[in-house]
Amino acid sequence: MRRGWILASVVFAAVSGCVTPAVLHSEAQLNDVALGCGLALGELIQDESEKKLLLLVHDNPSPPQRVCVAKWARRNGLKAVFVSMKFPEG
């Protein structure tokens, strides 16, 4: 019985140590990532109310751009969300 509690405690400690809270990145950090992925300034957004989501707002991003953003998001504990928007011309 005691071994079961010890094992459960060790598993819980290991799992809880892997979970990192989402960090709200600055606009400058997100712009650096955007430029590094071949995007324009302001196309990566992280909302304060949903810190775990990294939004890419771009009309038809290329597959390498999506991969670049997704990899950075994953490394930083975020979920990449791709929003394709058509902006009016003129």
C-alpha positions as CSV (number, residue, x, y, z in Angstrom):
1,M,0.0,0.0,0.0
2,R,2.7,2.4,0.9
3,R,4.6,1.6,-2.3
4,G,1.6,2.7,-4.3
5,W,1.5,6.1,-2.7
6,I,5.2,6.6,-3.3
7,L,4.9,5.6,-6.9
8,A,1.9,7.9,-7.4
9,S,3.8,10.8,-5.8
10,V,6.8,10.2,-8.0
11,V,4.7,10.1,-11.2
12,F,2.7,13.2,-10.2
13,A,6.0,15.1,-9.5
14,A,7.4,14.1,-12.8
15,V,4.3,15.0,-14.8
16,S,3.7,18.3,-13.0
17,G,7.3,19.3,-13.5
18,C,6.8,19.0,-17.3
19,V,3.9,21.4,-17.5
20,T,5.0,25.0,-17.9
21,P,2.6,27.9,-17.7
22,A,2.1,29.9,-20.8
23,V,4.2,33.1,-20.9
24,L,2.9,36.3,-22.5
25,H,5.6,37.3,-25.0
26,S,6.2,40.9,-25.8
27,E,5.3,42.5,-29.2
28,A,9.0,42.8,-29.9
29,Q,9.6,39.1,-29.3
30,L,6.7,38.1,-31.5
31,N,7.9,40.5,-34.3
32,D,11.4,39.0,-34.2
33,V,9.8,35.5,-34.6
34,A,7.6,36.8,-37.4
35,L,10.5,38.3,-39.3
36,G,12.5,35.2,-38.8
37,C,9.7,33.1,-40.3
38,G,9.4,35.5,-43.3
39,L,6.3,37.3,-42.1
40,A,5.5,40.9,-41.6
41,L,5.5,42.9,-38.3
42,G,2.3,42.4,-36.3
43,E,1.3,39.1,-38.0
44,L,1.9,37.1,-34.9
45,I,-0.4,37.8,-31.9
46,Q,-0.7,36.4,-28.4
47,D,-3.8,37.5,-26.6
48,E,-3.6,38.1,-22.9
49,S,-6.8,36.2,-22.2
50,E,-5.6,33.1,-24.1
51,K,-1.8,33.0,-23.5
52,K,-1.4,29.5,-24.8
53,L,-2.5,30.4,-28.3
54,L,-0.1,32.0,-30.8
55,L,-2.2,33.5,-33.7
56,L,-0.8,33.9,-37.1
57,V,-2.9,36.4,-39.0
58,H,-1.8,36.3,-42.6
59,D,-3.4,35.8,-46.0
60,N,-2.3,32.4,-47.2
61,P,1.0,31.7,-45.4
62,S,3.3,29.3,-47.1
63,P,3.9,25.8,-45.7
64,P,7.5,26.8,-44.5
65,Q,6.1,29.9,-42.7
66,R,3.5,27.7,-41.0
67,V,6.1,25.1,-40.0
68,C,8.4,27.9,-38.7
69,V,5.7,29.4,-36.5
70,A,4.4,26.0,-35.3
71,K,7.9,24.9,-34.2
72,W,8.5,28.1,-32.3
73,A,5.1,27.9,-30.7
74,R,5.8,24.2,-29.6
75,R,9.2,25.1,-28.2
76,N,7.6,27.8,-26.1
77,G,4.6,25.8,-24.9
78,L,2.1,27.4,-27.2
79,K,-0.5,26.2,-29.7
80,A,-0.2,27.8,-33.1
81,V,-3.5,28.9,-34.7
82,F,-3.5,30.0,-38.3
83,V,-6.1,32.6,-39.3
84,S,-6.3,33.4,-43.0
85,M,-7.8,36.8,-43.5
86,K,-8.6,38.7,-46.8
87,F,-8.0,42.4,-46.3
88,P,-10.0,44.8,-48.5
89,E,-7.9,46.5,-51.1
90,G,-8.0,50.2,-51.8
